[in-house]
Every structure is written in structure tokens, then in C-alpha cells.
Amino acid sequence: MSAKHAFFKVFHKVFAQRALRWTRGMTLGARTAVIDGNGRFLMVRHTYSPGWIFPGGGVEFGETCEEAAIRELQEEAAVSAKGPLRLHGVFSNHENFPGDHLLFYTLRDFTWNGFAPTREIAEAKFFAVGELPDETLPSSRRRIDELTGKTPVSLNW
């Protein structure tokens, strides 16, 4: 783990989570599995934390969960939804962040407008199930296993 990742992890645990807990009793996020015509999954890698995950983020005040998912897809990976998002499940992330819940969607009808790195997202790429990077987070691997029918849907992120 790099020094930048270690710093972010400590900062996030000590300050960011506590601040969110003071302002919100519960947090809500939305992530999306973007699946192309070849069955590959779009994954992103942040600049401030290790690992590959699905694009997504927090639901802002005044927006629906689906609106948040669509906004995050555009912001993080330059993906525009052409068809409907499908809700795969609602998951508890209490083990990592007490009070946190994630809605997880799938999207198959989209346009990808080409990705350019940002201050937040270093990379965005499509991967076949058998070619996922070693650094793919366990939560993302669990969702892929659920979507491919390898395991039943879990309640935990």
C-alpha cells in the first residue's frame, strides 16, 4: 500500500466517516455494473485508494438512487445510460462503514464516450470475468459471482 493510500485510509476512518456520522444517521450509495455486449464488466480504479471497483458513489440530497448512479457513471467513467438501469440488490456495508447501504444496478444499454483520467479516477476499463485484475476488491468479485450465477445474492456488500 502506498503512502498516499495509507494516509487516505486513516483519514477516511478517523475523520470522513465520523463527519458523515454526525451529519447523517445513515449513508446511501449507488454503484453500477456496466456490462458490454461481450459480457465484460467496466471497473474503475481511484487515484486515492487501491483496487478496482464498480463506478458509483454517494446519493446526494434531492436526487434518487438511480439519478445518483447515472450521474456517477458519467462523472467517473464517461458512460451514458441509453436504456434502463436494473436493480440487482440493496446491500449493507456495515462491516466497513456502520450505517452504510449500497444500491447496486446493472446497465447493458449505454454509450461509452471514451475515458480520460481525472483527479478522482485513474483508470476505467472493461474486463472479462476471467481477466479481472488481482486488485479487484472482494465486494466487486462477489457481485460479479452473483451476476454470473456462480453464487446466490448476499445481503452484505
KAWO-V693656 format. One record per backbone hydrogen bond with DSSP energy under -0.5 kcal/mol. NH is the residue of the N-H (numbers start at 0). CO is the residue of the C=O. Records with the same first field share a line. If there is no record, write none. Layout:
# KAWO-V693656
NH->CO  CO
This chain:
# KAWO-V693656
5->1
6->2
7->3
8->4
9->5
10->6
11->7
12->8
13->9
14->10
15->10
16->11
18->14
19->15
20->16
21->17
22->18
23->19
26->98
28->100
29->56
30->102
31->54
32->104
33->31
34->32  106
35->33  39
38->35
40->126
41->33
42->124
43->52
44->122
45->50
46->119
51->134
52->43
54->31
56->29
58->27
59->57
62->59
67->63
68->64
69->65
70->66
71->67
72->68
73->69
74->70
75->71
76->72
77->73
78->72
79->110
81->108
82->108
85->105
87->85  103
88->103
90->101
91->154
92->99
95->92
96->92
99->96
100->26
101->90
102->28
103->88
104->30  102
105->85
106->32
109->107
110->79
112->77  110
117->120
121->44  119
122->44
124->42
126->40
130->127
131->128
135->132
136->51
139->136
140->136
141->137
142->138
143->139
144->140
145->141
146->142
147->143
148->145
149->144
150->144
156->91
